């Protein structure tokens, strides 16, 4: 499943980096911390690899 916004894609990238041990888990905040705890590495890869082109900065609530 691709990311729905640039912010979501960036958060997934940060969580994926921590999941792989490239970034300390303690550096995660907000959505990236929640993603780290609730998603598998494969799920995070799918979100993080989403291209930025055409994505809104933030997902509209609704």
C-alpha positions as CSV (number, residue, x, y, z in Angstrom):
1,X,0.0,0.0,0.0
2,X,1.6,3.3,-1.0
3,X,1.8,6.3,1.3
4,X,-1.1,8.9,1.0
5,X,1.1,12.0,1.7
6,X,4.7,13.1,1.8
7,X,4.6,13.4,5.5
8,X,3.4,9.7,5.8
9,X,6.2,8.6,3.4
10,X,8.8,10.5,5.4
11,X,7.6,9.0,8.7
12,X,7.7,5.5,7.2
13,X,11.3,6.1,6.1
14,X,12.4,7.2,9.5
15,X,10.6,4.2,11.1
16,X,12.2,1.8,8.6
17,X,15.7,3.3,9.3
18,X,15.2,2.5,13.0
19,X,13.8,-0.9,12.3
20,X,17.0,-1.7,10.4
21,X,19.1,-0.4,13.2
22,X,20.5,2.6,11.2
23,X,18.9,5.1,13.5
24,X,18.3,4.9,17.2
25,X,14.7,4.1,18.1
26,X,14.9,6.9,20.7
27,X,15.1,9.5,17.9
28,X,11.6,8.6,16.6
29,X,8.7,10.8,17.5
30,X,5.0,11.0,16.6
31,X,3.8,9.0,13.6
32,X,7.2,7.4,12.9
33,X,7.3,6.0,16.4
34,X,3.8,4.6,16.1
35,X,4.7,3.1,12.7
36,X,7.9,1.5,14.1
37,X,5.9,-0.3,16.8
38,X,2.9,-1.3,14.7
39,X,4.2,-2.2,11.2
40,X,6.6,-4.8,9.8
41,X,9.7,-3.9,7.9
42,X,8.0,-5.0,4.6
43,X,5.0,-2.7,5.3
44,X,7.3,0.2,6.1
45,X,9.3,-0.5,2.8
46,X,6.1,-0.2,0.8
47,X,5.2,3.2,2.4
48,X,8.8,4.5,2.3
49,X,9.3,3.7,-1.4
50,X,6.3,5.7,-2.5
51,X,7.4,8.5,-4.9
52,X,6.8,12.1,-3.8
53,X,5.5,13.3,-7.1
54,X,1.8,14.0,-7.0
55,X,1.4,13.5,-3.2
56,X,0.0,16.2,-1.0
57,X,2.2,17.4,1.8
58,X,-0.3,16.1,4.4
59,X,-3.3,13.9,4.0
60,X,-6.6,15.7,4.2
61,X,-8.8,14.5,7.0
62,X,-12.2,13.4,6.2
